[in-house]
Structure formats: C-alpha cells, structure tokens
Amino acid sequence: MSINLYNSNENLIFNTHDYKFAFMKTTLSERLQKAMKYRGNMTQGALAEASGVAQPTIWRLVNGKAKGSVKLVDIANALGVNVDWLANGIGEMEGPNNEQKFRLDKSLNISVWDETGETNDFVLSPMGKPLPSYRAYVLSRNTGCAEAPNGSIAIVDTEITPGTGDLVIAQVNNSISVYKFLDGGSHGFLSVDDNRVPLIDLSSALFIGVVVFLVRDFRR
C-alpha cells in the first residue's frame, strides 16, 4: 500500500471500524502465531528484540490476553507483514513492508510526542524512511473526529500546509487532539464532527501538523 503524502482523507485512513468486523475471520493471536511460524518459528524473545516491544507484551498478544497494542506497527514491521492484516485480518499477510527487519534500523524511528514535548518512545515508520518533519502521537482520548478514535496512532508532518477537510493535530488549552481543518478567516478554523461544537479559530491554538498516516484503534 503506497501512501501519497498529500491532503486526502480517502488515502489517509488505514482501516475502518466496519471493515474490522465485516472481514475479520481470525483473531489477532492466531494471525500473530501464523506470522511467527511463517518466519521460521520465530520465538517470542526474538520478536521482542526485533520489534523493540517488551516481551511481556508479545506474550499477552500471542496468548490472546490482549486485544491489541499501539506497538502493532513495530511488530508487523519486524515480521515483514502487512500491519492491517496483522491488526484486523484485512488484505494479504505480506504487504508493502514484507522485508523482515530482524535488526532495528533507527533511521525508521518516528519519535512519539505528547503535550510535554518529545518522549523517549518511538514507533517504526509504516511508510519507509520518515522525513525529519514527522512526529507520532498516540491518541489517549476520543477526539471528536470519527476517523481518529482513542488509541489510534497519528503520524503528522509538521511542514505541510493544511487544506480544508484535512485531519490535523493541534494543541488547544494544553490538550493535543485531532481536528478537521477548515479554510476561512485569517488563519483557518479547527472543527470536529459534531456541528454543534463551535469552530476554533486557529489563531487561538497551537497548530502542530497535518496527519499523513493514521493507524486506527487496534484495541477494539
């Protein structure tokens, strides 16, 4: 799956809630075990080392004790499988990231940011070597935009100029969230799906960047 880095929600959204439940025929645990077996009966320890994910997390996922993890992109990259197949059972097992990465390539890391700034955490880029202007945000609450529910990972480009309808990350009243951008006024506006919620003038918010890749909530 190639991701075009321009502002189009249709190319942006990685999966939808309806697709998850309409097409999922196996569990995450079963798909993960299949991928590990396909990679030469890869052990949980080896997968933990290759993905940079704690081994207890791998154990919980393999044994069906966890329904998902925000680290599934890293795990899929380490296994060289399609992240949407691993997370949701959609598409083929092998996808655009089908080169197995047993040695972590730090050039693929995208730093995770939050309200306090850059954290010590990172995710592996699902789209090849990331640009220096990329940041990742793990959404810890529902945003008011159905495309970006709680638990999703949003990768933003801090140097892209937004256009009407684009999903963007902005900080409003010390809280970072996803909004839809609307042209207008001198700077533009931030909106959510509920049209009863007043528009936010972008001049009163801290604009961070345009969402160029969105991995939907894998915990459902």
N, C-alpha and C positions, 0 to 999 in steps of 0.2 A: 504494500500500500504506500504510495507516494503521497507526501503531504506538501501541497503548494503553500508557500508562505505568503499568502495574500489574504485579504479580509473576506472570508466567505464562510458563514456558519455551516453550510452544507458540506464543505470539505473539512471542517474543523472537528465535528463531533465524531468520536471514535465508535460509540455504540449508543443504543438507547435502551431504556428500561423494557420496552415492548419486545425488542429483539432478544434481550436476555432470556425472557421467559417463554417466548414463542419457539426458540430454536435450541435451547439447552437440553441435551439428552443425557449428558453425563455430569458428574459432579466435578468440582474443582480438584478434589482429592484424586479422583480417577484419572483426570487429564494430566495432573502433575506426575502421578506414578507412571503413566504411559510415556510421557516425555523423558523421564529419568531412565526408564528401561530402554527407550529408543537410543539414548545417548550412552549405551554400553553399561546399563545397570548402574548409573551414577549414584553414588551414596549421598545421603543427606549432608554429611560433612563436606564432601567435595562441592556440592551445590551451594552450601553456605559460604564456602571460601570463594567460589567463582562469582557469586552474586553480591557478596558483601552483606548478606542478610543473616541475622543471628540464627544459629542452628535451632534453638527452641521454636522460632517462628516457622522454620522449614518443617520441623516435626509436626507442629499443630496443623499446618496446611496439608501435609502428606496424609495425616491420620484423620482428616476431616474434623478436627477440633476447632478450626477457624474457617469462616466462610469466605474470607478474602484478606487482602493486605494491600496497603498502599505501595508495597515493595514488589508487586507482581510484575511491573515493567522490568525491574532489575533481574528477577528470576527468569522471566521469559527471554531476556537478552542473554543470560548466562547459558540457557538451554538451547538457544538458537531457534525458538519457536515464536509463532505469531501470538502477541500478547492478548489479542481479542479472543483467539481460540482458547488460550490457557484460562483466561478470566471468565469467559462467557460461553465457550463452546461454539463460537461463530467462526465460520471460514475454515481454511485448511490449517493443519498443525504447523507446517512450515510456511513462513511468510517472508516479509521483507527483511526480517532480522534473523535469517536462518543460518548465519555463521555463528558457530558456537564460540563463546568467549570464556574460556577457562581462566585466562589471565585478564584481570581487570585493566581496562585501558582508561586511565584517569582523564584522558582528553575527552571521553564521552560523558563525564560527570556534569550534571547541572545542579548547582547549589540550590538548596531549599531555603527560602526566605520566609519571614513572618513579620509581625508588627514591630519587633525589636531590631530587625535587620537580618543579615546573613547568618544562618545557623551552621552547625557543624555537620548537618545531614546533607545528603545529595540523592538524586535519582539518576539512573542511566538514561541517556537520551534515546528515545524511541525512533529518532529520525536521522541517525548518523551523527557526525561530529557537530556539536552545537556551536552557535555563534557566541561570542563574548557577551553579547547583549541579552542572552537568555537568562531567565530566572524560573524557578519552580515554586509553586505554592500549593500546599496541601490544605484543602478547604475543610475547616473544622466545624462549620455550621452551614445550614441551608442558606443559599444566597439570595433567594427571591427570583432567580432565573432557573427555570426547569432544566436547562441544558447542563447546569453545574451544581449538582446536589452535594450535600455533605459527604465528605470522604473522597471527593474527586481530587485529581492532581491537575493543576493548570500550569502549563508552560507558557510564559509570556516573553515577548520581545519588547524590550524597553525602548527601542529606537524606531518602531513603526508608528506612523501617524494613523489614528483610528478613523474609520468611516462609519456612517450610520448603519446600525444593526450589528456592529462588531461586538463581540464579548471582550471586555477589558477588565483589568484588575485596578482597583483604586482604593485608597485609604480615606475613609470618612469617619470623623470623630474617633480616631485611634483604632478603628477596626478595618481590616482588609477584607474585601469581598469582591465578587464578580458582579459586574453590571453590564447592561447594554448601552452602547454609546449612541447618542442622537446628535446630529448636527443642529446648530442653532445658537443664537446669542453670539457672544464674543469668543467663547471657549468651547461651547458644546454642553451637553447635558448627560447625566447618568440616569438610567431608568431600570426598573425591574418589570416582571411580567404583570403584576397587579397594577392596572392603570389608576387605581385609587390612591396609590402611593405617589406623592409629589415628586416631580423631577428634581434632581440635584444639579445645581449649576457647577460645572467642572472647576470653576474658579475657586470654589469653596472646599475642594477636595484635593488630595494628592494623587495625581494620575501616575500609575506605575508602568503599564504597558498593555499591549494588545495580546490576547490569548491566541497562540498559534497552534497549540496542540492541547487537547483535553482528554484525559483518561477518566471515564465516568466512574462512579462509586462502585468499587468491587466488593463491598462488604455485604451487599444485599443477597 
